[in-house]
Amino acid sequence: MSEHETRHDPVFLLSRPDEHVIATGTRNRFDRLDEAREHLGSGGIPGIVGALPFDLREPCALTAPIELTRRPGRWHCGTTDISVDAQITASHPEPDQHVRRVEDAVRAIADPANGVAKIVLARRLDVRSAEPLSPWDLAARLGARDHDGNAFATDLSPAGPPFDGRHLIGSSPEVLVRKQGDVVSCHPLAGSLPRDPDPIADAENGRRLASSPKDRREHGYVVDALAAALAPLCADLDVPTEPSLTSTPTMWHLGSAISGHVADPATTALDLAAAVHPTPAICGTPTPAARDHILAVEGDRGFYAGAVGWCDANGDGEWMVSIRCADLASDGRELITWAGGGIVAESDPATELAETSAKFRTVLSALDIAG
């Protein structure tokens, strides 16, 4: 943790359909979750904002800002109409290698000795922009392309020197957890198919997803894990027995709206985020076995498939799953973006590769890269 105060530069943005939250200035920075939670509980700050990594054993990027402001409605700001000159410079792994990784994961899942039922594997693209990009302008471009106006941007500098000046920017469709008063809610998404420009084919994709036993089973893992993590912290919990169909501009998803009431009013949104992350939607199940497989195959994910959000001094807040996102380097030119998919016993490697390609479109379209 470092303690300092800087001028009122923006450090965080989260735009949602019903409101947007902006944080400016820096009172304190935290690279450890427990330190941030302790500082929040001591009072004297407006809240905590920032990002949690995929692996909570790695440094966080959390900030106690000087100002934390909530405003109604989605965020409309930044530059959205200027073209971007960017190109993909590398793929990790190459598509054929990702197919082999999926095949390996399916074999690992099929072997009872491994004790794993789902593994979420991701691909990474390196992108270079000819001109420096502002994280806030990129967030505006992402929000303008999302029908709900979802967008986020957060400074990753609190995580330490490797992250100085870097920002995580994205347009996540998935609420990890939200707390308002004593009400807690989350909306996990798991089970996906790409959207199609043909309305008839698109509707068929949605129907196919809604009735897919494989995707419904994958979704069930996520719902069960969230319910188990939230139950000890809640006085009551409403968990749907059936998923619903939801969509983004690029993907169909199965979703479940879970809600309840916290048992202890002192429980904060940050506490809840720490309790439920990582979910099987971005890691797998059981968590330790899936996480170990991911780290062995992919290496450190950094803040991809982590969580990004805010928590105010009252304990209210919202944390999104950090997907459909990019890590923007301090020079504003180099970006890394990811796309993943849940692998279960019935997964088809070619279909899983196509799913990642479809998910890349969210970020690539904001960079004017065809994909």
Sequence and secondary structure as in RCSB ss.txt:
>XXXX:A:sequence
MSEHETRHDPVFLLSRPDEHVIATGTRNRFDRLDEAREHLGSGGIPGIVGALPFDLREPCALTAPIELTRRPGRW
HCGTTDISVDAQITASHPEPDQHVRRVEDAVRAIADPANGVAKIVLARRLDVRSAEPLSPWDLAARLGARDHDGN
AFATDLSPAGPPFDGRHLIGSSPEVLVRKQGDVVSCHPLAGSLPRDPDPIADAENGRRLASSPKDRREHGYVVDA
LAAALAPLCADLDVPTEPSLTSTPTMWHLGSAISGHVADPATTALDLAAAVHPTPAICGTPTPAARDHILAVEGD
RGFYAGAVGWCDANGDGEWMVSIRCADLASDGRELITWAGGGIVAESDPATELAETSAKFRTVLSALDIAG
>XXXX:A:secstr
 EE    S EEEEEE SSEEEEEES SEEESSHHHHHHHHHH SSSEEEEEE SSTTS  EEEE SEEEEEES  
  S  SS   EEEEEEES HHHHHHHHHHHHHHHH GGG  SEEEEEEEEEEEESS   HHHHHHHHHHHSTT  
EEEEE GGG GGGTT EEEE    EEEEEETTEEEEE EEEEEE  SSHHHHHHHHHHHHT HHHHHHHHHHHHH
HHHHHGGGEEEEE  SS EEEE SSEEEEE  EEEEESSTT  HHHHHHHH S TTTSEESHHHHHHHHHHHH  
 TTTTSEEEEEETTS EEEEE  SEEEE TTSSEEEEEEEEEE TT  HHHHHHHHHHHHHHHHHHTT   
